[in-house]
Amino acid sequence: MVTARIRFSRRCSPHRVPTPISFGGASAIIEMLVPSRGDLIEILPALPSAWRSGSLRGIRVRGAAELDIEWSEGRLKACVIRAHLNGKRTIRYGSLVREITLLQGRTLRFTDRDP
């Protein structure tokens, strides 16, 4: 199901100390796909056209929530949100904006067809 795989070269100059890309590369990709600021969670705002289908599982976002996201043909198929704390959030996918109330321990499913 996961089609987006990332490979990084470990080759480096003999005069440099190798620094793993994992120090920030994964965070940058997640922030590109699921940025969150305050109570706003954006879903796939910068999905690369080369990643037509794929999924993310267990992504933690600001506001104590965890997301599983699946997309196909460049469009959101499903987003499952698990709340770790109660609170109100705003979910944005393209022009679709939805205000939701999260309850600790509960799961909410969101798709691109939700009103």
Secondary structure, DSSP 8 states (H G I E B T S, - for coil): -------------TTS----GGGTHHHHHHHHHS-EETTEEE-STT--TT--SEEEEEEEETTTEEEEEEEETTEEEEEEEEESS-EEEEEEETTEEEEEEE-TT-EEEE-TT--
